[in-house]
Amino acid sequence: MPGIAKNTNSNIEELIEENEYFYSLVKKANPKKKRRCLKCGIVFLSAHYGNRTCGSCAAQNSKAPNRAQQVY
């Protein structure tokens, strides 16, 4: 049949080598750290340095109306 590789073992080995190379280039995720929420003070797992409010405080902040108004 045309289009079917005869030697599949070598193809599989090539794919494995390509995958290992690809995953060597991918940056590993930073582990989550325990940080204290700036608003309520509880300790939570933070995904990155910019994440300084816990989930419940972040939800409250997103529901709060914008107090700052633009002046034209």
N, CA, C and O atoms as CSV, one atom per row, in Angstrom:
chain,resi,resn,atom,element,x,y,z
A,1,MET,N,N,0.843,-1.189,0.000
A,1,MET,CA,C,0.000,0.000,0.000
A,1,MET,C,C,0.879,1.241,0.000
A,1,MET,O,O,1.837,1.319,0.769
A,2,PRO,N,N,0.576,2.184,-0.828
A,2,PRO,CA,C,1.360,3.413,-0.825
A,2,PRO,C,C,1.015,4.264,0.396
A,2,PRO,O,O,-0.129,4.280,0.849
A,3,GLY,N,N,1.999,4.959,0.916
A,3,GLY,CA,C,1.782,5.852,2.051
A,3,GLY,C,C,2.005,5.210,3.401
A,3,GLY,O,O,1.992,5.914,4.411
A,4,ILE,N,N,2.208,3.907,3.466
A,4,ILE,CA,C,2.447,3.235,4.742
A,4,ILE,C,C,3.935,2.937,4.852
A,4,ILE,O,O,4.520,2.349,3.942
A,5,ALA,N,N,4.539,3.329,5.935
A,5,ALA,CA,C,5.971,3.103,6.138
A,5,ALA,C,C,6.228,1.626,6.408
A,5,ALA,O,O,5.486,0.971,7.141
A,6,LYS,N,N,7.287,1.122,5.803
A,6,LYS,CA,C,7.612,-0.289,5.993
A,6,LYS,C,C,8.317,-0.532,7.318
A,6,LYS,O,O,8.042,-1.521,7.998
A,7,ASN,N,N,9.231,0.372,7.691
A,7,ASN,CA,C,10.004,0.175,8.911
A,7,ASN,C,C,9.457,1.114,9.993
A,7,ASN,O,O,9.912,2.251,10.116
A,8,THR,N,N,8.489,0.643,10.768
A,8,THR,CA,C,7.847,1.494,11.761
A,8,THR,C,C,8.697,1.673,13.010
A,8,THR,O,O,8.543,2.676,13.707
A,9,ASN,N,N,9.586,0.738,13.314
A,9,ASN,CA,C,10.430,0.871,14.502
A,9,ASN,C,C,11.337,2.080,14.407
A,9,ASN,O,O,11.503,2.804,15.388
A,10,SER,N,N,11.931,2.316,13.236
A,10,SER,CA,C,12.811,3.477,13.088
A,10,SER,C,C,11.999,4.769,13.146
A,10,SER,O,O,12.484,5.776,13.663
A,11,ASN,N,N,10.781,4.757,12.627
A,11,ASN,CA,C,9.924,5.941,12.702
A,11,ASN,C,C,9.560,6.262,14.144
A,11,ASN,O,O,9.545,7.427,14.543
A,12,ILE,N,N,9.271,5.240,14.912
A,12,ILE,CA,C,8.921,5.439,16.321
A,12,ILE,C,C,10.120,5.984,17.084
A,12,ILE,O,O,9.971,6.874,17.921
A,13,GLU,N,N,11.308,5.458,16.800
A,13,GLU,CA,C,12.512,5.952,17.463
A,13,GLU,C,C,12.769,7.416,17.130
A,13,GLU,O,O,13.174,8.188,17.999
A,14,GLU,N,N,12.534,7.806,15.867
A,14,GLU,CA,C,12.710,9.199,15.463
A,14,GLU,C,C,11.720,10.097,16.198
A,14,GLU,O,O,12.081,11.188,16.641
A,15,LEU,N,N,10.489,9.651,16.328
A,15,LEU,CA,C,9.477,10.444,17.035
A,15,LEU,C,C,9.838,10.612,18.504
A,15,LEU,O,O,9.661,11.692,19.068
A,16,ILE,N,N,10.339,9.560,19.123
A,16,ILE,CA,C,10.732,9.638,20.529
A,16,ILE,C,C,11.863,10.634,20.700
A,16,ILE,O,O,11.847,11.424,21.644
A,17,GLU,N,N,12.854,10.614,19.803
A,17,GLU,CA,C,13.961,11.562,19.880
A,17,GLU,C,C,13.476,12.990,19.699
A,17,GLU,O,O,13.931,13.896,20.397
A,18,GLU,N,N,12.539,13.197,18.750
A,18,GLU,CA,C,11.994,14.536,18.530
A,18,GLU,C,C,11.237,15.017,19.767
A,18,GLU,O,O,11.362,16.179,20.151
A,19,ASN,N,N,10.462,14.145,20.388
A,19,ASN,CA,C,9.707,14.527,21.584
A,19,ASN,C,C,10.637,14.882,22.737
A,19,ASN,O,O,10.399,15.856,23.451
A,20,GLU,N,N,11.692,14.101,22.920
A,20,GLU,CA,C,12.635,14.406,23.999
A,20,GLU,C,C,13.285,15.759,23.786
A,20,GLU,O,O,13.474,16.515,24.739
A,21,TYR,N,N,13.631,16.076,22.532
A,21,TYR,CA,C,14.229,17.370,22.227
A,21,TYR,C,C,13.220,18.492,22.484
A,21,TYR,O,O,13.561,19.516,23.076
A,22,PHE,N,N,11.981,18.294,22.036
A,22,PHE,CA,C,10.952,19.316,22.219
A,22,PHE,C,C,10.728,19.598,23.699
A,22,PHE,O,O,10.692,20.759,24.108
A,23,TYR,N,N,10.580,18.562,24.498
A,23,TYR,CA,C,10.306,18.758,25.916
A,23,TYR,C,C,11.516,19.292,26.674
A,23,TYR,O,O,11.366,19.838,27.767
A,24,SER,N,N,12.711,19.142,26.109
A,24,SER,CA,C,13.878,19.749,26.746
A,24,SER,C,C,13.863,21.267,26.573
A,24,SER,O,O,14.482,21.985,27.358
A,25,LEU,N,N,13.161,21.759,25.549
A,25,LEU,CA,C,13.081,23.199,25.287
A,25,LEU,C,C,11.983,23.879,26.109
A,25,LEU,O,O,12.040,25.087,26.338
A,26,VAL,N,N,11.009,23.128,26.541
A,26,VAL,CA,C,9.875,23.687,27.273
A,26,VAL,C,C,10.310,24.059,28.688
A,26,VAL,O,O,10.947,23.271,29.386
A,27,LYS,N,N,9.952,25.276,29.095
A,27,LYS,CA,C,10.299,25.733,30.437
A,27,LYS,C,C,9.388,25.054,31.453
A,27,LYS,O,O,8.169,25.026,31.286
A,28,LYS,N,N,9.976,24.520,32.482
A,28,LYS,CA,C,9.193,23.858,33.521
A,28,LYS,C,C,8.453,24.913,34.354
A,28,LYS,O,O,8.962,26.009,34.588
A,29,ALA,N,N,7.262,24.561,34.787
A,29,ALA,CA,C,6.440,25.475,35.573
A,29,ALA,C,C,7.044,25.683,36.959
A,29,ALA,O,O,7.588,24.754,37.557
A,30,ASN,N,N,6.943,26.893,37.453
A,30,ASN,CA,C,7.416,27.178,38.806
A,30,ASN,C,C,6.443,26.584,39.810
A,30,ASN,O,O,5.231,26.623,39.598
A,31,PRO,N,N,6.955,26.041,40.886
A,31,PRO,CA,C,6.052,25.497,41.900
A,31,PRO,C,C,5.307,26.646,42.607
A,31,PRO,O,O,5.825,27.753,42.750
A,32,LYS,N,N,4.107,26.347,43.029
A,32,LYS,CA,C,3.325,27.358,43.748
A,32,LYS,C,C,3.945,27.587,45.117
A,32,LYS,O,O,4.469,26.665,45.742
A,33,LYS,N,N,3.875,28.844,45.575
A,33,LYS,CA,C,4.446,29.186,46.875
A,33,LYS,C,C,3.346,29.662,47.811
A,33,LYS,O,O,2.309,30.163,47.376
A,34,LYS,N,N,3.592,29.497,49.093
A,34,LYS,CA,C,2.674,30.005,50.089
A,34,LYS,C,C,2.938,31.495,50.263
A,34,LYS,O,O,4.066,31.903,50.540
A,35,ARG,N,N,1.903,32.297,50.101
A,35,ARG,CA,C,2.017,33.743,50.286
A,35,ARG,C,C,0.839,34.217,51.135
A,35,ARG,O,O,-0.201,33.561,51.204
A,36,ARG,N,N,1.020,35.344,51.765
A,36,ARG,CA,C,-0.032,35.921,52.596
A,36,ARG,C,C,-0.819,36.923,51.751
A,36,ARG,O,O,-0.235,37.769,51.075
A,37,CYS,N,N,-2.140,36.821,51.794
A,37,CYS,CA,C,-3.018,37.725,51.045
A,37,CYS,C,C,-2.842,39.149,51.578
A,37,CYS,O,O,-2.834,39.370,52.789
A,38,LEU,N,N,-2.702,40.103,50.670
A,38,LEU,CA,C,-2.498,41.489,51.081
A,38,LEU,C,C,-3.768,42.122,51.640
A,38,LEU,O,O,-3.699,43.109,52.373
A,39,LYS,N,N,-4.925,41.560,51.297
A,39,LYS,CA,C,-6.186,42.156,51.733
A,39,LYS,C,C,-6.690,41.557,53.055
A,39,LYS,O,O,-7.038,42.298,53.973
A,40,CYS,N,N,-6.729,40.221,53.156
A,40,CYS,CA,C,-7.308,39.606,54.357
A,40,CYS,C,C,-6.261,38.939,55.250
A,40,CYS,O,O,-6.545,38.661,56.415
A,41,GLY,N,N,-5.060,38.675,54.734
A,41,GLY,CA,C,-3.989,38.147,55.558
A,41,GLY,C,C,-3.897,36.634,55.662
A,41,GLY,O,O,-2.999,36.131,56.337
A,42,ILE,N,N,-4.793,35.887,55.018
A,42,ILE,CA,C,-4.693,34.430,55.105
A,42,ILE,C,C,-3.579,33.933,54.173
A,42,ILE,O,O,-3.232,34.607,53.204
A,43,VAL,N,N,-3.029,32.766,54.467
A,43,VAL,CA,C,-1.978,32.184,53.643
A,43,VAL,C,C,-2.636,31.315,52.570
A,43,VAL,O,O,-3.528,30.521,52.870
A,44,PHE,N,N,-2.189,31.470,51.310
A,44,PHE,CA,C,-2.741,30.699,50.200
A,44,PHE,C,C,-1.609,30.330,49.253
A,44,PHE,O,O,-0.507,30.867,49.362
A,45,LEU,N,N,-1.874,29.417,48.325
A,45,LEU,CA,C,-0.879,29.021,47.334
A,45,LEU,C,C,-0.951,29.980,46.153
A,45,LEU,O,O,-1.976,30.083,45.480
A,46,SER,N,N,0.143,30.671,45.915
A,46,SER,CA,C,0.217,31.670,44.869
A,46,SER,C,C,0.881,31.076,43.631
A,46,SER,O,O,1.892,30.382,43.738
A,47,ALA,N,N,0.320,31.343,42.469
A,47,ALA,CA,C,0.861,30.813,41.219
A,47,ALA,C,C,2.125,31.544,40.791
A,47,ALA,O,O,3.031,30.924,40.234
A,48,HIS,N,N,2.205,32.842,41.037
A,48,HIS,CA,C,3.367,33.636,40.638
A,48,HIS,C,C,3.492,34.856,41.535
A,48,HIS,O,O,2.632,35.105,42.380
A,49,TYR,N,N,4.560,35.611,41.351
A,49,TYR,CA,C,4.868,36.735,42.233
A,49,TYR,C,C,3.767,37.809,42.209
A,49,TYR,O,O,3.499,38.431,43.237
A,50,GLY,N,N,3.142,38.027,41.074
A,50,GLY,CA,C,2.108,39.052,40.957
A,50,GLY,C,C,0.787,38.666,41.600
A,50,GLY,O,O,-0.087,39.517,41.767
A,51,ASN,N,N,0.624,37.411,41.962
A,51,ASN,CA,C,-0.615,36.926,42.561
A,51,ASN,C,C,-0.512,37.092,44.073
A,51,ASN,O,O,0.004,36.210,44.760
A,52,ARG,N,N,-0.994,38.206,44.591
A,52,ARG,CA,C,-0.850,38.509,46.020
A,52,ARG,C,C,-2.171,38.581,46.769
A,52,ARG,O,O,-2.183,38.906,47.956
A,53,THR,N,N,-3.282,38.285,46.105
A,53,THR,CA,C,-4.570,38.232,46.798
A,53,THR,C,C,-5.159,36.839,46.618
A,53,THR,O,O,-5.019,36.227,45.559
A,54,CYS,N,N,-5.818,36.345,47.659
A,54,CYS,CA,C,-6.414,35.007,47.601
A,54,CYS,C,C,-7.610,35.011,46.648
A,54,CYS,O,O,-8.033,36.069,46.183
A,55,GLY,N,N,-8.141,33.853,46.366
A,55,GLY,CA,C,-9.237,33.719,45.410
A,55,GLY,C,C,-10.495,34.461,45.816
A,55,GLY,O,O,-11.146,35.077,44.972
A,56,SER,N,N,-10.852,34.415,47.100
A,56,SER,CA,C,-12.081,35.084,47.533
A,56,SER,C,C,-11.932,36.604,47.457
A,56,SER,O,O,-12.873,37.301,47.077
A,57,CYS,N,N,-10.754,37.119,47.816
A,57,CYS,CA,C,-10.532,38.570,47.725
A,57,CYS,C,C,-10.464,39.018,46.269
A,57,CYS,O,O,-10.932,40.106,45.935
A,58,ALA,N,N,-9.890,38.196,45.406
A,58,ALA,CA,C,-9.829,38.532,43.990
A,58,ALA,C,C,-11.234,38.576,43.392
A,58,ALA,O,O,-11.526,39.426,42.550
A,59,ALA,N,N,-12.111,37.655,43.829
A,59,ALA,CA,C,-13.495,37.665,43.346
A,59,ALA,C,C,-14.222,38.909,43.825
A,59,ALA,O,O,-14.993,39.504,43.073
A,60,GLN,N,N,-13.984,39.312,45.072
A,60,GLN,CA,C,-14.606,40.534,45.591
A,60,GLN,C,C,-14.119,41.752,44.822
A,60,GLN,O,O,-14.899,42.659,44.529
A,61,ASN,N,N,-12.826,41.774,44.492
A,61,ASN,CA,C,-12.278,42.908,43.746
A,61,ASN,C,C,-12.861,42.998,42.345
A,61,ASN,O,O,-13.076,44.097,41.835
A,62,SER,N,N,-13.120,41.851,41.713
A,62,SER,CA,C,-13.660,41.886,40.355
A,62,SER,C,C,-15.127,42.313,40.348
A,62,SER,O,O,-15.604,42.853,39.350
A,63,LYS,N,N,-15.855,42.077,41.454
A,63,LYS,CA,C,-17.263,42.483,41.535
A,63,LYS,C,C,-17.427,43.919,41.987
A,63,LYS,O,O,-18.478,44.515,41.753
A,64,ALA,N,N,-16.421,44.489,42.625
A,64,ALA,CA,C,-16.515,45.854,43.146
A,64,ALA,C,C,-16.573,46.847,41.993
A,64,ALA,O,O,-15.878,46.681,40.990
A,65,PRO,N,N,-17.398,47.879,42.135
A,65,PRO,CA,C,-17.468,48.895,41.068
A,65,PRO,C,C,-16.175,49.703,41.017
A,65,PRO,O,O,-15.494,49.885,42.026
A,66,ASN,N,N,-15.859,50.179,39.820
A,66,ASN,CA,C,-14.681,51.027,39.664
A,66,ASN,C,C,-14.947,52.373,40.318
A,66,ASN,O,O,-15.887,53.075,39.945
A,67,ARG,N,N,-14.135,52.727,41.274
A,67,ARG,CA,C,-14.336,54.010,41.971
A,67,ARG,C,C,-13.642,55.149,41.241
A,67,ARG,O,O,-14.063,56.301,41.335
A,68,ALA,N,N,-12.585,54.827,40.517
A,68,ALA,CA,C,-11.883,55.857,39.780
A,68,ALA,C,C,-12.614,56.130,38.478
A,68,ALA,O,O,-12.953,55.200,37.746
A,69,GLN,N,N,-12.851,57.363,38.194
A,69,GLN,CA,C,-13.525,57.740,36.953
A,69,GLN,C,C,-12.570,58.563,36.119
A,69,GLN,O,O,-11.778,59.350,36.636
A,70,GLN,N,N,-12.665,58.362,34.809
A,70,GLN,CA,C,-11.824,59.138,33.924
A,70,GLN,C,C,-12.414,60.530,33.738
A,70,GLN,O,O,-13.625,60.703,33.602
A,71,VAL,N,N,-11.539,61.496,33.736
A,71,VAL,CA,C,-11.947,62.873,33.496
A,71,VAL,C,C,-11.443,63.251,32.113
A,71,VAL,O,O,-10.257,63.125,31.808
A,72,TYR,N,N,-12.364,63.716,31.286
A,72,TYR,CA,C,-11.972,64.089,29.913
A,72,TYR,C,C,-11.723,65.549,29.817
A,72,TYR,O,O,-11.385,66.049,28.744
